[in-house]
Amino acid sequence: MKKVVLSLAVVAAMFVSCKEAAENTEAAVDSTAAVVEETVETVADSTAVVADSAAAKVEGAVEAGAAKVEEAAKDVKEAVKK
């Protein structure tokens, strides 16, 4: 009889332990999801900044290249006129 009561006590303790572990797991999953969402937002913001700066550099390079082409065209026109 004592063995049955002890085994029931052990089984009850296991159920309580599993329930607490499940609650902790749910809390951990929720906090992990929040961290992942924050990380995704941070990466998206950083990527947008990098893309904007890259676009600005490309525009600057295109403008500089266009100015050089115009100067070369003027030089060629002057050389043809002579």
C-alpha positions as CSV (number, residue, x, y, z in Angstrom):
1,M,0.0,0.0,0.0
2,K,2.8,2.4,0.8
3,K,4.4,1.7,-2.6
4,V,1.2,2.6,-4.4
5,V,0.9,5.9,-2.5
6,L,4.5,6.7,-3.1
7,S,4.2,5.9,-6.8
8,L,1.1,8.1,-7.1
9,A,3.0,10.9,-5.3
10,V,5.9,10.6,-7.8
11,V,3.5,10.6,-10.8
12,A,1.8,13.7,-9.4
13,A,5.1,15.4,-8.9
14,M,6.0,14.6,-12.5
15,F,2.8,16.2,-13.8
16,V,3.4,19.3,-11.8
17,S,6.9,19.5,-13.0
18,C,5.9,19.0,-16.7
19,K,3.2,21.7,-16.4
20,E,5.7,24.2,-15.0
21,A,8.2,23.3,-17.7
22,A,5.5,23.9,-20.4
23,E,4.7,27.3,-18.9
24,N,8.4,28.3,-18.9
25,T,8.8,27.0,-22.5
26,E,5.9,29.2,-23.6
27,A,7.4,32.2,-21.9
28,A,10.8,31.5,-23.5
29,V,9.2,31.2,-27.0
30,D,7.3,34.5,-26.6
31,S,10.5,36.3,-25.5
32,T,12.5,34.7,-28.3
33,A,9.9,35.8,-30.8
34,A,10.1,39.4,-29.6
35,V,13.9,39.4,-29.9
36,V,13.7,38.0,-33.4
37,E,11.2,40.6,-34.4
38,E,13.4,43.4,-33.0
39,T,16.4,41.9,-34.8
40,V,14.5,41.8,-38.1
41,E,13.5,45.4,-37.8
42,T,17.1,46.4,-36.9
43,V,18.5,44.6,-39.9
44,A,15.8,46.0,-42.2
45,D,16.7,49.5,-41.0
46,S,20.4,49.0,-41.4
47,T,19.9,47.6,-44.9
48,A,17.8,50.6,-45.9
49,V,20.5,53.0,-44.7
50,V,23.2,51.1,-46.6
51,A,21.1,51.0,-49.7
52,D,20.4,54.7,-49.5
53,S,24.1,55.5,-49.0
54,A,25.0,53.2,-51.9
55,A,22.5,54.9,-54.1
56,A,23.8,58.3,-53.2
57,K,27.4,57.2,-54.0
58,V,26.3,55.9,-57.3
59,E,24.4,59.1,-58.1
60,G,27.5,61.1,-57.2
61,A,29.7,58.9,-59.4
62,V,27.3,59.2,-62.3
63,E,27.2,63.0,-62.0
64,A,31.0,63.2,-61.8
65,G,31.3,60.9,-64.9
66,A,28.8,62.9,-66.8
67,A,30.7,66.1,-66.1
68,K,33.9,64.5,-67.4
69,V,32.2,63.3,-70.5
70,E,30.8,66.8,-71.1
71,E,34.3,68.3,-70.7
72,A,35.7,65.7,-73.1
73,A,33.0,66.5,-75.6
74,K,33.8,70.2,-75.4
75,D,37.5,69.5,-76.0
76,V,36.7,67.3,-79.0
77,K,34.4,70.0,-80.4
78,E,37.1,72.6,-80.0
79,A,39.6,70.3,-81.6
80,V,37.3,69.7,-84.6
81,K,36.8,73.4,-85.0
82,K,40.5,74.1,-85.2
